[in-house]
Amino acid sequence: MPIKPDDLAALMLEVENEDPIDFADLPFGEAELRELVALHLCEMAGAMENFSTEDRLMTLLAVSAKLVLENLVLHLQLLRRHGLPVSDSVEALLARLRKPGQGPA
């Protein structure tokens, strides 16, 4: 069931209603960035059409996990650069990761 880039961009916007993205003062339009990402992901999904369902899901999960990790790292770097504290939820996650046996090795 392939999804079209416009449909994916609309779904992305719906998700952003719950968790808005701070585009700050980027010299690009929000809609254009969203459309670019949606197109890229649809092309990636199309390239996996010969994958098994399990391999497709594992690949998409790996890509998602990498992006979440990258987002966390960039967020922490930005906070450190500006001398700002992390949120309670991020601090709880980091504390859990620091404790032996509580997180990934």
C-alpha positions in Angstrom: 0.0 0.0 0.0 2.2 2.9 -1.2 1.6 6.3 0.2 1.8 9.4 -1.9 4.2 12.2 -0.8 1.2 14.7 -0.4 -0.6 12.2 1.8 2.5 11.6 3.9 3.1 15.4 4.2 -0.5 15.8 5.5 0.0 13.0 8.0 3.2 14.6 9.2 1.4 17.9 9.7 -1.3 16.1 11.8 1.5 14.6 14.0 3.0 18.0 14.4 -0.3 19.2 15.9 0.6 17.1 18.9 4.3 17.7 18.9 5.1 21.0 17.0 8.5 21.4 15.3 10.3 24.7 16.0 11.4 25.8 12.5 12.8 28.9 14.1 14.2 31.3 11.5 15.2 28.8 8.8 15.4 30.3 5.4 13.0 27.6 4.0 9.3 27.2 4.1 7.8 24.7 6.5 5.6 23.2 3.9 8.5 22.9 1.4 10.7 21.1 4.0 7.8 18.8 4.9 7.2 18.0 1.2 10.9 17.4 0.6 11.1 14.9 3.5 7.8 13.2 2.5 9.1 12.8 -1.1 12.4 11.3 0.1 10.7 8.8 2.4 8.2 7.8 -0.3 11.1 7.2 -2.6 12.9 5.2 0.1 9.8 3.1 0.7 9.4 2.5 -3.1 13.0 1.2 -3.2 12.0 -1.4 -0.6 9.1 -2.8 -2.6 10.9 -6.1 -3.1 11.7 -6.4 0.6 9.7 -8.8 2.7 7.3 -7.1 5.1 9.5 -7.9 8.0 12.6 -6.5 6.3 10.7 -3.4 5.3 9.5 -2.8 8.8 12.9 -3.4 10.3 14.5 -1.0 7.8 11.9 1.7 8.5 12.3 1.1 12.3 16.1 1.5 12.0 15.8 4.7 10.0 13.3 6.0 12.5 15.6 5.1 15.4 18.5 6.8 13.8 16.5 10.0 13.2 15.3 10.0 16.8 18.8 9.6 18.1 20.1 12.3 15.8 17.3 14.6 17.0 18.2 13.9 20.6 21.9 14.6 20.1 21.2 17.8 18.2 18.7 19.0 20.9 21.2 18.3 23.6 24.0 20.0 21.7 21.8 23.1 21.3 20.9 23.2 24.9 24.5 22.9 26.0 25.6 25.5 23.5 23.2 28.0 25.1 23.8 26.8 28.7 20.2 25.7 29.1 19.0 22.8 31.3 17.4 19.8 29.7 13.7 19.0 30.4 12.8 16.7 33.2 11.8 13.9 30.8 15.2 14.1 29.0 17.1 14.3 32.3 15.2 11.2 33.5 16.1 9.3 30.3 19.7 10.3 30.5 19.8 9.3 34.2 18.4 5.9 33.3 21.0 5.5 30.6 23.8 6.4 33.1 22.8 3.7 35.6 24.4 0.3 34.9 21.9 -2.3 33.9 19.2 0.3 33.1 19.9 1.0 29.5 21.7 -0.2 26.5 25.4 -1.1 26.8 
